[in-house]
Amino acid sequence: MIRTRLGTNYDIPGILSLQERNLYSNLTESERKKGFVTTPFTVSQIEEIIKQNGIFIAENEDNIIVAYAFAGSWEYFEQWEIFNFMVSRFPLLSFNNTKITTENSFQYGPVCIDINFRGIGILNLVFEEMRLEFLKRYPISITFINKVNEISKKAHTEKLGWEIIDEFNFNNNTYIGLGFDMKKSVLV
């Protein structure tokens, strides 16, 4: 049985462990084809997002964290240059006929699911937990995916219904930008 909930400081060791096992720089080329995360969060960065109710976890029956999803304001994410670059593109973008701004949107991601728990619906469960919390504050969610991370692109566009709204190059990588209408439940 999988349970989803807001993360707490108690969860930090499990989050870091899952992150470490799925970090791009720690994986072989063949392992990367199964999905990866690129942003290594520190303990203090995780503590800060926890204060903002911005990390969501899935745990198994043994209370082991098998997935996490980050979500936060653009102010939180401005500590990484790629997010500032994304925000600079907002004047060019719209979603559902609405101009995207830092006031009406937030950054979702990264999301990470233990390899042994992929493909069984955990993404939808942890995303829905996040959606219900962030719908209180924002009508639009924005994220990006490295174009080579085909697993993540497919999961977000096909399983969750994210829409591709942008493509950009940053730091010698090509990314797709995606938008999501927070009023849409992902549980069927």
Secondary structure, 3 states (H helix, E strand, C coil): CCEEEECCHHHHHHHHHHHHHHEHHHCCHHHHCCCCECCCCCHHHHHHHHHCCCEEEEECCCCCEEEEEEEECHHHHCCCHHHHHHHHCHHHCEECCEECCCCCEEEEEEEEECHHHCCCCHHHHHHHHHHHHHCCCCCEEEEEEECCCHHHHHHHHHHHCCEEEEEEEECCEEEEEEEEECCCCCCC
